[in-house]
Amino acid sequence: MALSSSSSWRKLIEVTTLWKSVKHFSSIHNLCSIQKQSPLILSDSHHFLEPSILNPDVSRSFCSRASSNFDQQGPAAIDYSSLLHPDEYQRLADSTLHDLQDRLEEYGDSVDIDGFDVDYANEVLTLKLGTLGTYVINKQTPNRQIWMSSPVSGPSRYDWDQSAQAWIYRRTKANLHDVLQKEMEQLCGQPISLR
């Protein structure tokens, strides 16, 4: 790593000092939190300074969440290929998105919201509610999920539940249609039926 100016040397000294302080924390959880709050960057080249550069004994994957026990509230891993055949996933996801598009377009005709617009392109359903926000609902084919980004509840990932015959967010057990319906009524002030 070439450091060309005295300001780059100062940054390296600051980073080294910060890293020495960080090393004294005993829990991996604290280290991950510090790294997320304050990424270590050198110069304008935007190369992240790996902990292994400062201390070769530190593993590059010390903040890996995949095998960490700190995120106990997250769902267990799923073998998506065993749950839903790809053709069945495509059929269910396409049907869901097209049905939502139709119902949201009907709803748009009954509410008076500036900027209300429903668009479906490239397997992405976008619902614009003007100043109230934008929903993006799309297929996530590799995971066999439907993802929703909401101005109310943020991002969520829905898996097909055979027993419920619905798209369910595994962390909260919420149904995609129920969540969207409740939020739309909350934002727009009028009831909507998405089933």
MITI-957489 format. One record per residue (C-alpha): x, y, z. Coordinates in steps of 0.02 Angstrom, whole numbers, plus 50000, padded with zeros to 5 digits. Example, Ala and Ser with C-alpha at 12.3 -4.5 7.8 and 13.67 -1.06 7.14 Angstrom:
// MITI-957489
506154977550390
506844994750357
//
This chain:
// MITI-957489
500005000050000
500795016349945
500495031750050
501015047249955
500665061950069
500865066750250
498965067250269
498905049050215
500215044850348
499165054050477
497645043950425
498635027850442
499205032850616
497415037450665
496775020850597
498145011250685
497755020050848
495895016550824
496254998350787
497324996350942
495865003151044
494644991650957
495724976350993
495384978651178
493534974951158
493234956851199
491624953251108
491494950550922
489804959150927
490624975450984
491924974050847
490584971950714
489614986850780
491174997850778
491634992450603
489874996450538
489845013450625
491575018750570
492265010350414
494135011850402
494635020450240
496345026250181
496585040950061
495415044649918
495655027649838
494175020649939
495055004449983
494404997750145
495784994250270
495574976250323
495944972050505
497214959350442
498284973550373
498494980950546
498614964350634
498924948750529
498294937650671
496534944550652
495414934650537
494644943650387
492954936450431
492864941250614
491204949950585
490374936550482
488554935350529
488254918950436
488964908150574
488754920250717
487624916350865
487294934750900
485824936450781
484654924450871
483084933250810
483404929350627
482594914550541
483484898150508
484224895050337
483084887250208
483534876050062
482434885249938
482644872249803
481744859549914
480254870749948
479574876349782
479914870249606
480564884749499
479064883849380
477854884049526
478764898849603
478664908449438
476814904749422
476404909849602
477494925449602
476884931549432
475074928549481
475314937949645
476164952949565
474884954249423
473434952649545
474184966149658
474434977349506
472604975649455
471934978749630
473094993549662
472595001549496
470754999749546
471145007249716
472045021749633
470435026249542
469515027549709
470755038149809
471265056049783
473165055749803
474285066849699
475625056449616
474735039549635
475475028149502
475625009349480
476925002349361
477444984449323
479024981649220
480444969049222
479604959049360
479554974249475
477934981849537
478145000049587
476785009349680
477065028149696
476015037549822
476695054949790
477335062749951
476755047550051
478155036749981
478475022649859
478265003849871
479344992149769
478804973949760
479834961849658
480244943749627
481864937249701
482024921649594
483644914149665
482864913849840
481114910249777
480454925149872
479494941049845
480334956349917
479434972149968
480164989050009
478904999450105
478925017750157
478075012150318
478884995850372
480484995550269
481144980250178
480424962750199
480624945950113
479144934450089
479214915550064
477794905149996
476944895550136
476064880150068
474944877850219
474374896050223
474354897350033
475124914650053
476754924250048
477364925250228
478764935550306
479604922450415
480264934350548
478574941250594
477414928250516
476544942650425
475604939850263
476144950650115
474354955150068
473884959350248
475404970450275
475154979950112
473274981750142
473514988450319
474865000650267
473895006950116
472375010250224
473475019150351
474325029950219
472835033550106
471425033850234
470265022450134
469965003750146
470674992150013
470434973749978
471964965049907
471244947349901
//
